[in-house]
Structures are given as structure tokens and as C-alpha cells.
Amino acid sequence: MKPGIFHVTFSSPATHLSGEGLAVIKSGTINGGDLGYLYSGTFIQADSSVSSSLTIKQWNAKVTGIFGPLKEFALTLTGTVSDDRNSFAVTGSVVENPQTTISINGRRLADAK
């Protein structure tokens, strides 16, 4: 992926809920957030394939996430990066509960400094 600021959309097939946020992706790291949660982690890209491990932590107790009242959890994700490296699509699950799945799409908006 090209380093930058990405708009991310995510959904859970189990709950039929979705959300969106921003993520800064560069040098093998991902950091971002939305109205209720912060995201941080790492990724590895090989050609058009990508894998990632993220920690998700609630920062705003007034916001319920797409998985319900989880306050902190880890995700493992795999997927693909577009040919121009400006977008990605990954799927994965909550490490502590692999039946709880997520789909995430990202689109690069701008450079990250």
C-alpha cells in the first residue's frame, strides 16, 4: 500500500452493523480511529496480498461498536491491495472469538507526513 491517510469502512456480517473511520498507514504500521474506537497495529504486504494484526480499544464509552459492548479486542486480517496500491479489501476475525468476523475496505485520501 502507498503510505497515507485512508478512509476505512467496515461491517460485521453477524451483526449487520457497519461503521467508518480514518487510518494512517505507513512503514508497516496502522493507526487510526472513529467516533468510539482507536485502531493500532501492523501489516505485511507481499505483492497484492496483505495481512494485518490490529488492536481495537474503545475511547468513547457512549459509542457501541459493531461487535456490541466489546471494549478492547484484537483482529487478524488478510486480503488484497489494488494494483495502484491506493485501496485495499480485507476480511478477518476477532482473535478471542474467531466466529466474529469483519470486512474492511480502505481508500487512500492523502499523503501522511
Secondary structure as a PSIPRED ss2 file (coil, helix, strand):
# PSIPRED VFORMAT (PSIPRED V4.0)

   1 M C   1.000  0.000  0.000
   2 K C   1.000  0.000  0.000
   3 P C   1.000  0.000  0.000
   4 G E   0.000  0.000  1.000
   5 I E   0.000  0.000  1.000
   6 F E   0.000  0.000  1.000
   7 H E   0.000  0.000  1.000
   8 V E   0.000  0.000  1.000
   9 T E   0.000  0.000  1.000
  10 F E   0.000  0.000  1.000
  11 S E   0.000  0.000  1.000
  12 S E   0.000  0.000  1.000
  13 P C   1.000  0.000  0.000
  14 A C   1.000  0.000  0.000
  15 T C   1.000  0.000  0.000
  16 H C   1.000  0.000  0.000
  17 L E   0.000  0.000  1.000
  18 S E   0.000  0.000  1.000
  19 G E   0.000  0.000  1.000
  20 E E   0.000  0.000  1.000
  21 G E   0.000  0.000  1.000
  22 L E   0.000  0.000  1.000
  23 A E   0.000  0.000  1.000
  24 V E   0.000  0.000  1.000
  25 I E   0.000  0.000  1.000
  26 K E   0.000  0.000  1.000
  27 S C   1.000  0.000  0.000
  28 G C   1.000  0.000  0.000
  29 T E   0.000  0.000  1.000
  30 I E   0.000  0.000  1.000
  31 N E   0.000  0.000  1.000
  32 G E   0.000  0.000  1.000
  33 G E   0.000  0.000  1.000
  34 D C   1.000  0.000  0.000
  35 L C   1.000  0.000  0.000
  36 G C   1.000  0.000  0.000
  37 Y E   0.000  0.000  1.000
  38 L E   0.000  0.000  1.000
  39 Y E   0.000  0.000  1.000
  40 S E   0.000  0.000  1.000
  41 G E   0.000  0.000  1.000
  42 T E   0.000  0.000  1.000
  43 F E   0.000  0.000  1.000
  44 I E   0.000  0.000  1.000
  45 Q E   0.000  0.000  1.000
  46 A E   0.000  0.000  1.000
  47 D C   1.000  0.000  0.000
  48 S C   1.000  0.000  0.000
  49 S E   0.000  0.000  1.000
  50 V E   0.000  0.000  1.000
  51 S E   0.000  0.000  1.000
  52 S E   0.000  0.000  1.000
  53 S E   0.000  0.000  1.000
  54 L E   0.000  0.000  1.000
  55 T E   0.000  0.000  1.000
  56 I E   0.000  0.000  1.000
  57 K E   0.000  0.000  1.000
  58 Q E   0.000  0.000  1.000
  59 W C   1.000  0.000  0.000
  60 N C   1.000  0.000  0.000
  61 A C   1.000  0.000  0.000
  62 K C   1.000  0.000  0.000
  63 V C   1.000  0.000  0.000
  64 T C   1.000  0.000  0.000
  65 G E   0.000  0.000  1.000
  66 I C   1.000  0.000  0.000
  67 F C   1.000  0.000  0.000
  68 G E   0.000  0.000  1.000
  69 P C   1.000  0.000  0.000
  70 L C   1.000  0.000  0.000
  71 K C   1.000  0.000  0.000
  72 E E   0.000  0.000  1.000
  73 F E   0.000  0.000  1.000
  74 A E   0.000  0.000  1.000
  75 L E   0.000  0.000  1.000
  76 T E   0.000  0.000  1.000
  77 L E   0.000  0.000  1.000
  78 T E   0.000  0.000  1.000
  79 G E   0.000  0.000  1.000
  80 T E   0.000  0.000  1.000
  81 V E   0.000  0.000  1.000
  82 S C   1.000  0.000  0.000
  83 D C   1.000  0.000  0.000
  84 D C   1.000  0.000  0.000
  85 R C   1.000  0.000  0.000
  86 N C   1.000  0.000  0.000
  87 S E   0.000  0.000  1.000
  88 F E   0.000  0.000  1.000
  89 A E   0.000  0.000  1.000
  90 V E   0.000  0.000  1.000
  91 T E   0.000  0.000  1.000
  92 G E   0.000  0.000  1.000
  93 S E   0.000  0.000  1.000
  94 V E   0.000  0.000  1.000
  95 V C   1.000  0.000  0.000
  96 E C   1.000  0.000  0.000
  97 N E   0.000  0.000  1.000
  98 P E   0.000  0.000  1.000
  99 Q E   0.000  0.000  1.000
 100 T E   0.000  0.000  1.000
 101 T E   0.000  0.000  1.000
 102 I E   0.000  0.000  1.000
 103 S E   0.000  0.000  1.000
 104 I E   0.000  0.000  1.000
 105 N E   0.000  0.000  1.000
 106 G E   0.000  0.000  1.000
 107 R E   0.000  0.000  1.000
 108 R E   0.000  0.000  1.000
 109 L E   0.000  0.000  1.000
 110 A E   0.000  0.000  1.000
 111 D C   1.000  0.000  0.000
 112 A C   1.000  0.000  0.000
 113 K C   1.000  0.000  0.000
